[in-house]
Amino acid sequence: LITMSTSSRFAVAVHILTLLASAEGPVPSSLIAGSVGTNPALIRRLVAQLADAGFVTSQMGATGGATLARPAETISLLDVFRLVESPVLIALPPNAPNPACEVGREITGVLERVTERAQSALEAELAAQTIASILNEVGHAQRRRRRA
């Protein structure tokens, strides 16, 4: 059995940005960590990465914390994904398959075409969504929950 790990950096980065979009002022890393349910050190590293990319600003001190550096409508999920994740979703094996095998001869080209289409579909969906649209969906979910 081959086990592969997937990263949660994208989900955590979107969580952070959505939380900041909903806040009135700076949000400390301890509060962000409590919302995400993770370690403040991880949050500080991701916030630093988001700050380097111009998505957030960070202020030190007692009243400090992170804030969005630009409007939530201008931050696409594709921008966030490209910042925190590997650009290749599905990696093909590093060794060439056996060209004497009927499947081995063709599989790499076929898989390249399939994965390119899958990558394009993912990127198109992420490009269509912004932090503002995610915040809007969170608000809708909260209102549905209150009515239930």
C-alpha positions in Angstrom: 0.0 0.0 0.0 1.4 3.4 -1.0 0.5 6.3 1.2 0.6 9.8 0.0 0.2 12.9 2.1 -1.8 15.9 1.0 -1.2 19.4 2.2 -3.7 21.5 4.2 -1.8 24.7 3.6 -4.4 25.9 1.0 -7.4 25.3 3.2 -5.6 27.0 6.2 -4.6 30.0 4.1 -8.2 30.4 2.8 -9.4 30.1 6.4 -7.0 32.8 7.5 -7.8 35.2 4.7 -11.6 34.7 5.2 -11.3 35.3 8.9 -9.3 38.5 8.3 -11.9 39.6 5.7 -14.6 39.2 8.4 -12.7 41.1 11.0 -13.0 44.8 11.9 -9.3 45.2 12.8 -6.1 43.3 13.3 -6.4 39.7 14.3 -3.7 38.2 16.5 -2.2 34.8 15.5 -3.5 33.2 18.7 -7.1 34.1 17.7 -6.5 32.8 14.2 -4.9 29.6 15.5 -8.0 29.1 17.8 -10.3 29.5 14.8 -8.3 27.2 12.6 -7.6 24.7 15.4 -3.9 24.6 15.0 -0.6 25.9 16.4 0.1 29.7 16.4 3.6 29.0 15.0 2.1 27.5 11.9 -0.3 30.4 11.6 2.6 32.9 11.9 4.5 31.1 9.1 1.5 31.1 6.8 0.7 34.8 7.6 4.3 35.7 6.8 4.0 33.9 3.5 0.7 35.7 2.8 2.3 39.0 3.8 5.3 38.4 1.5 2.8 37.9 -1.4 1.0 41.2 -0.5 -2.3 39.5 0.7 -2.0 40.6 4.3 -0.1 43.1 6.5 1.0 42.2 10.0 1.5 44.5 12.9 3.5 43.7 16.1 2.5 44.7 19.6 -0.3 44.4 22.1 -2.9 45.7 19.6 -1.2 44.1 16.6 -2.2 41.2 14.4 -2.9 40.5 10.7 -5.2 42.4 8.4 -6.0 42.0 4.7 -3.7 44.2 2.6 -6.1 44.4 -0.3 -9.8 44.0 -0.8 -11.1 40.4 -0.4 -12.7 40.7 -3.9 -9.3 40.9 -5.4 -7.8 37.8 -3.9 -8.7 34.7 -6.0 -8.4 31.2 -4.6 -6.1 30.5 -7.5 -3.7 33.2 -6.3 -3.7 31.6 -2.8 -3.4 28.0 -4.2 -0.4 29.0 -6.4 1.3 30.7 -3.4 1.0 27.9 -0.9 0.8 24.6 -2.9 2.9 22.8 -5.4 1.9 23.8 -8.9 1.7 20.1 -9.9 -1.2 18.2 -8.5 -0.5 14.8 -10.0 3.1 13.8 -10.5 3.9 11.2 -13.0 6.5 8.5 -12.1 10.1 9.7 -12.6 11.1 6.5 -14.5 9.9 5.9 -18.0 7.6 2.9 -18.4 8.6 -0.1 -20.4 8.3 0.8 -24.1 7.9 -2.9 -25.0 4.6 -3.0 -23.1 1.5 -1.9 -24.9 0.3 0.1 -21.9 3.7 1.3 -20.9 4.3 2.7 -24.4 1.2 5.0 -24.3 0.4 5.6 -20.6 2.6 8.6 -20.0 1.1 10.7 -22.9 -2.4 9.7 -22.0 -1.9 10.6 -18.3 -0.3 13.9 -19.2 -3.4 14.9 -21.2 -5.8 13.8 -18.5 -3.9 15.6 -15.7 -3.6 18.7 -17.8 -7.4 18.8 -18.2 -7.9 18.2 -14.5 -5.4 20.9 -13.6 -7.1 23.3 -16.0 -10.5 22.6 -14.5 -9.3 23.1 -10.9 -7.5 26.3 -11.8 -10.7 27.6 -13.6 -12.8 27.0 -10.6 -10.3 28.5 -8.2 -9.9 31.5 -10.4 -13.7 32.1 -10.3 -13.7 32.2 -6.5 -12.4 35.0 -4.3 -12.0 35.4 -0.5 -15.1 37.7 -0.7 -17.2 34.9 -2.3 -16.0 32.4 0.4 -16.9 34.9 3.1 -20.3 35.3 1.5 -20.8 31.5 1.5 -19.8 31.3 5.1 -22.4 33.9 5.9 -25.1 32.0 4.1 -24.1 28.8 6.0 -24.3 30.6 9.3 -27.8 32.0 8.5 -29.0 28.5 7.4 -27.7 27.0 10.7 -29.5 29.6 12.8 -32.8 28.8 11.0 -32.4 25.1 11.5 
